[in-house]
Amino acid sequence: MSNTDLEDDLRGTFDRAAASVPPATDLTGRVTTGARRAQRRTWIISGAAAVAVAAVAVVSFGLAGSNNKPIQPPVAVGQTPAATTAAPEPPTAQSVSGTWRPVQIAELKSLKATRPDDPVLVFRPDGTWGGSDGCNALQGTYSIGQRGEFTATVGPQRLIGCDNVPHTAVLHAAKRIAADADSLQFFGADGRELARYARAG
């Protein structure tokens, strides 16, 4: 078979195959419709992707902001947020007024010895103090500065010998005091605690 015969045979085969295919109607319309559908799908996918990116950005911004701002507890309707705890007020002659008993004194091993009197200090709002060291009556004056600075003087006293509680030594050495409703502390010039008293009345 020559090349010409082979070409004629192949051409006839293609013609018969083409004739057996049913004619396509509105081919241009189908192509246009398919293209429009593909374009809609592309827009939908692009829109969804944009929404996802925006959501991630919002979450990331929220997380970043949460690291910089403290979380505030919810406040019920009609209530105000709780105020920050205020610093304790410095002691005054009025706030330390009353009777105090010693619970700890530096370099004094025991406060439980038997004594004729109850060892107490009594501070008065007029700047005077009194009390007993367990054997002798004590008295004097004192002053308190705006930041708890403290000075005291000791007046005349008897010197009956016994296992005295050294109130006067504490008052002489004290340069600062701190107090709350139930506790009174004396501190030396070096900041060391010299004594601690508890309110007795």
C-alpha positions as CSV (number, residue, x, y, z in Angstrom):
1,M,0.0,0.0,0.0
2,S,1.4,3.3,-1.0
3,N,1.5,6.4,1.2
4,T,-1.3,8.0,-0.8
5,D,-3.6,5.0,-0.3
6,L,-2.8,5.0,3.5
7,E,-3.6,8.7,3.7
8,D,-6.9,8.2,1.9
9,D,-7.8,5.4,4.1
10,L,-7.1,7.4,7.3
11,R,-9.0,10.4,6.0
12,G,-12.0,8.2,5.3
13,T,-11.8,6.8,8.8
14,F,-11.8,10.3,10.4
15,D,-14.7,11.4,8.1
16,R,-16.8,8.4,9.2
17,A,-16.0,9.1,12.9
18,A,-16.9,12.7,12.6
19,A,-20.2,11.9,10.9
20,S,-21.1,9.5,13.7
21,V,-20.9,12.3,16.4
22,P,-24.2,14.1,16.9
23,P,-24.1,17.8,16.1
24,A,-23.5,20.1,19.2
25,T,-26.1,22.8,19.5
26,D,-25.4,26.1,21.2
27,L,-21.7,25.2,21.7
28,T,-20.8,28.9,22.2
29,G,-23.5,29.3,24.9
30,R,-22.2,26.2,26.8
31,V,-18.7,27.5,26.8
32,T,-19.7,30.9,28.0
33,T,-21.9,29.4,30.8
34,G,-19.1,27.2,31.9
35,A,-16.7,30.1,32.0
36,R,-19.2,32.1,34.1
37,R,-19.7,29.3,36.6
38,A,-15.9,28.9,36.9
39,Q,-15.6,32.6,37.5
40,R,-18.3,32.5,40.2
41,R,-16.5,29.7,41.9
42,T,-13.3,31.7,41.8
43,W,-15.0,34.7,43.4
44,I,-16.6,32.5,46.1
45,I,-13.3,30.9,47.0
46,S,-11.5,34.2,47.0
47,G,-14.1,35.8,49.3
48,A,-13.9,32.9,51.7
49,A,-10.2,33.2,51.8
50,A,-10.4,36.9,52.5
51,V,-12.9,36.3,55.4
52,A,-10.6,33.7,56.9
53,V,-7.6,36.0,56.7
54,A,-9.6,38.8,58.4
55,A,-10.7,36.4,61.2
56,V,-7.1,35.3,61.8
57,A,-6.0,39.0,62.0
58,V,-8.7,39.9,64.5
59,V,-7.9,36.9,66.7
60,S,-4.2,37.7,66.6
61,F,-4.8,41.4,67.5
62,G,-7.0,40.3,70.4
63,L,-4.3,37.9,71.7
64,A,-1.6,40.6,71.4
65,G,-3.8,43.1,73.2
66,S,-4.5,40.6,76.0
67,N,-0.8,40.4,76.8
68,N,-0.6,44.1,77.4
69,K,-3.8,44.8,79.4
70,P,-4.7,43.2,82.7
71,I,-7.9,41.2,82.7
72,Q,-10.5,43.0,84.8
73,P,-13.0,40.9,86.7
74,P,-16.6,41.4,85.6
75,V,-18.6,44.0,87.5
76,A,-22.3,43.4,88.3
77,V,-24.8,46.0,87.1
78,G,-25.1,48.8,89.6
79,Q,-21.7,48.1,91.3
80,T,-18.4,49.9,91.0
81,P,-15.0,48.1,90.6
82,A,-13.2,47.3,93.8
83,A,-10.6,49.9,94.7
84,T,-7.0,49.1,95.0
85,T,-5.8,48.4,98.6
86,A,-4.5,51.6,100.0
87,A,-1.2,51.8,101.8
88,P,-1.5,51.7,105.6
89,E,-1.8,55.1,107.3
90,P,1.3,56.2,109.4
91,P,0.7,55.9,113.2
92,T,-0.4,58.9,115.2
93,A,-0.8,59.6,118.9
94,Q,-4.5,58.9,118.5
95,S,-4.0,55.5,116.7
96,V,-1.5,54.2,119.3
97,S,-3.4,55.4,122.3
98,G,-4.2,52.6,124.7
99,T,-2.5,49.9,126.7
100,W,0.1,47.6,125.2
101,R,1.8,44.5,126.6
102,P,5.2,43.2,125.3
103,V,5.2,40.1,123.3
104,Q,8.8,40.2,122.0
105,I,11.9,42.4,123.0
106,A,15.3,42.0,121.4
107,E,17.9,40.3,123.6
108,L,15.3,39.5,126.3
109,K,15.0,35.8,126.6
110,S,11.7,35.5,128.4
111,L,8.7,37.8,129.3
112,K,7.1,35.1,131.5
113,A,8.9,35.8,134.7
114,T,6.9,36.5,137.8
115,R,6.7,40.2,138.6
116,P,4.7,42.2,141.2
117,D,2.9,44.3,138.5
118,D,1.8,43.6,134.9
119,P,4.5,45.0,132.6
120,V,2.6,47.4,130.2
121,L,3.0,50.6,128.3
122,V,0.1,53.1,128.1
123,F,0.1,55.8,125.4
124,R,-2.2,58.8,125.6
125,P,-3.3,61.0,122.8
126,D,-1.9,64.1,124.5
127,G,1.7,62.9,123.9
128,T,2.3,61.4,127.4
129,W,2.9,57.7,128.3
130,G,3.0,55.7,131.5
131,G,3.0,52.1,132.6
132,S,5.1,49.6,134.6
133,D,8.2,47.6,133.9
134,G,6.8,44.9,136.3
135,C,8.3,46.5,139.4
136,N,8.4,50.3,138.9
137,A,5.9,52.8,137.6
138,L,7.0,54.6,134.5
139,Q,6.1,57.8,132.8
140,G,7.3,60.3,130.1
141,T,6.4,62.0,126.9
142,Y,6.6,60.9,123.2
143,S,6.1,62.3,119.7
144,I,5.4,60.6,116.3
145,G,6.4,62.2,113.0
146,Q,4.5,62.1,109.8
147,R,6.3,59.0,108.6
148,G,6.4,57.1,111.9
149,E,9.5,58.8,113.3
150,F,9.5,58.3,117.1
151,T,11.1,60.0,120.1
152,A,10.4,59.6,123.8
153,T,11.6,61.0,127.1
154,V,11.5,59.2,130.5
155,G,10.5,61.0,133.6
156,P,11.5,60.3,137.2
157,Q,10.9,56.7,138.4
158,R,11.6,54.4,141.3
159,L,14.2,51.7,140.8
160,I,13.0,48.7,142.6
161,G,15.1,45.7,141.6
162,C,13.4,42.7,140.0
163,D,13.2,41.0,136.6
164,N,12.2,44.3,134.9
165,V,10.9,44.5,131.4
166,P,13.2,47.1,129.7
167,H,10.5,49.4,128.3
168,T,12.6,52.5,128.9
169,A,15.5,51.0,126.9
170,V,13.2,50.3,124.0
171,L,11.7,53.8,124.1
172,H,15.2,55.4,124.2
173,A,16.5,53.4,121.3
174,A,13.4,53.5,119.1
175,K,13.6,55.9,116.1
176,R,10.5,54.7,114.2
177,I,7.3,52.9,115.0
178,A,4.7,51.0,113.0
179,A,1.2,50.2,114.3
180,D,-2.1,48.7,113.3
181,A,-5.2,47.9,115.4
182,D,-3.6,45.1,117.4
183,S,0.2,45.5,117.0
184,L,2.8,48.1,117.8
185,Q,6.5,47.7,116.6
186,F,9.6,49.8,117.6
187,F,12.6,50.0,115.2
188,G,16.1,51.3,115.8
189,A,18.1,53.7,113.7
190,D,19.4,50.7,111.6
191,G,15.9,49.5,110.9
192,R,16.1,46.5,113.2
193,E,13.0,45.6,115.1
194,L,13.6,46.3,118.8
195,A,10.3,45.2,120.3
196,R,6.8,44.2,119.5
197,Y,3.7,44.9,121.6
198,A,0.1,43.7,121.4
199,R,-2.9,45.8,122.3
200,A,-4.2,44.9,125.8
201,G,-7.0,47.4,126.1
